[in-house]
């Protein structure tokens, strides 16, 4: 079929040979459902499909009804397609916003086996069953059927597109931008306000969601200053682009307004090319911080609600002008226009000018101003006070049934219907901080109510529809903002343009409709559904929305909400103002999670932290594992050793000779000041003011609620100088806590602190031969003999003839041990120097697994036990809590419940069958008892295979555990099907008297 | 949300941690009774309107700030260093 009034242009039968804002010298080929088509640069997928005569684009969500284009913008509810293929497949893309590119591949969705023949369309016959609240009513009983039967059935029958089933291969970015004025939208109001603020020197960001500036000016045959509006747009664009204080962001949708003048925007950097150029993102999520914003987002036309108003070929009248005037595409041949206002007459005029046959203009108003009727410029039949009752169609429109003011019914054949129910200002962004739109009876639309601070609304978004008024509103808004910002200069001259007639008398629903009359096209909500909901008592707009799903689809009801609300109001005999509206939340358009995540995905979700001796550990064949954000060697296998064999060898080598472990990840906080000791006395439960210079002490820190917060060793390097260590995991939280204690509780204390965790590399050198290694390592002038440098000594030394270092005689393994710290830049060299000094003693690198085995053998607590639910007393550390001073947590640690006999105490456990393996996480259950929550006596926190004692051992928290030492329990792990009898014992398995520490 | 830090200037809220009611948290009881600490740890007003909160600028100067905010509009009304309030009611 070839359009009669136009020659086929470049294989496109429904393309006009002239006109539109297209790059006709740039033909583009693309496919839809596997068929090849061609379009031009400047097309959207929607306009190119229309030019090729493709009218059927999608199947509806619930009833699988055939759907074509309703709109020409981001409000499109119908034409959702899958874009691209394989890993780049992107479902639910609005064809109206997809900029055409060479090689584009699009596929229809939600149909089987094909778009033309969809077996699920049988759902349409079941429409009486699938009405409002059908989920709630139909599938109530029996409940067990829901998961297995009902839900999969509904999911298969009703649905949208398919997500890609492979990882997204493209990159996304996050970025910040700052400006004085953010202008949202580049129609007449947006361009004028941009000009008004930019000429006065403000830093301006102009965001436009389309790929071209101009908004409706590209879609209308209007003149500004006597020249075509599009030419005027180009001249303004040139001026703005030349100004250094203006940033124009095309393809950028401002999707959210947040507190403090922060705006979220999505820039589609490379969505309009087939593949993203190397080193470029596909999309960029912006956070724009603006002192002021001007919302010039325009308005969205409302459909009229009549029978079969969702058939392909029924579209918004303004959208028809967009396709005709901007894209030179023909939305039909023989058209009927159905309008509630003057706007439909403009479409009649433009359609006639484009050579379409306007068969009839049906205006619901009995009286229409003569200048409006005269403007239509066509010889169409005019039916005032009439209405369309239904559309006859199969896949495309064949005709309409009309009821005139005298009750006469007429049928007119046509292949397209253009409808105009009036325009709704795009108030969405004004609602994001809680503003409620207000009903304006004069224009029959919601206009912005309370707006976000520092935002003003101009033009159609504010209910000002006529062109001359929009230009003036933009100029005035821009001028007001510039003056408010204190910028010099005066008002700009406003260009001349006519104010077209914009009167409207709304018609919310054609009561005489036959067939389903749709309110929400994307969620298949009909007029009957809204009526049913009202009759069933869903009287508030919020309930109506949830019961019928009106406005809950991906388009957020941009075209549907006002009609739905008005119908609810009518059914309750209330004014629309009294019924009110639901408000909009971000995002204005769907935003891909990938764009919000930016680079933060996979391994880049957070930074990877490597210790200074990372490369050394890798050379030693360390198996690097994540420990929080850090990478640490778990074990260093030799030959074909598994983790357990390697770990056991490392433990034995350390306990019998000497081992070295990288402990750089521990938190280190340098604390100085004349009150440093006082400060430490207040934040630790034990005392540090008595610690002599050159000594280290184990410290235990409580939270104010009496639970243990963290532990570590703190050394006194000088009278007013301490070095605190924290656990790896708590380095940040402890720093924050100390700053709180100082700044918020005791700012009068003379103390300063800074994290030096990353400034120092630190190594534990442990085992009976540790002293031999250390004495070879440090420079000769430092006496580090066992007698001169006793257990818990802390001092500054030097290595390799002057490299500064700190040496601590502290032990986590229970062996004679040292920790040697060097400035981070010497960390790698220090690791190698330690290996060299230890070579004669077969020094063995050990990883976090061996570290953990040795601490469990010694009954030292770690993160598994310091889990926020344990007190010092629970952990057997009650004696550390000073009774002679105040400290954080002192009072609450004494609350009666914390002193109860049945608290869960730290205990050791051994399997009765020494060959059995205990599982961390297993729960303690009495012998002969059935495992159940009410008989739970505690749980196993840490386990290890101890090569030193020759079997699995564990630590756990057991109800009244200390009294239970010597008795037997079961460690039951139902998840891993393990039920083992264990002996409860003291938590220290190796060297309970601590003899080895001293060498 | 933006917080104008007295040291660092206007910054995004993701550089900060919030701890809660400044007037409660900064008045650690001198009375070592359980009831006084119970109130200190747990009793919080939840005003609709002005609220003084402690925020920590972890991504900047590491200062604790008393941020006065309107909980109904999220507007930040005043920001000051926490350390300067000690000893004041």
Interface residues (C-beta under 8 A of the other chain):
Chain A: X176 X258 X259 X260 X261 X262 X287 X289 X433 X453 X704 X705 X732 X735 X736 X739 X740 X742 X743 X744 X745 X746 X747 X748 X886 X890 X891 X892 X894 X895
Chain B: X1 X2 X3 X10 X12 X13 X17 X19 X22 X25 X26 X28 X29 X32 X33 X34 X36 X37 X40 X41 X54 X56 X58 X62 X63 X64 X73 X74 X75 X76 X81 X82 X83 X84 X86
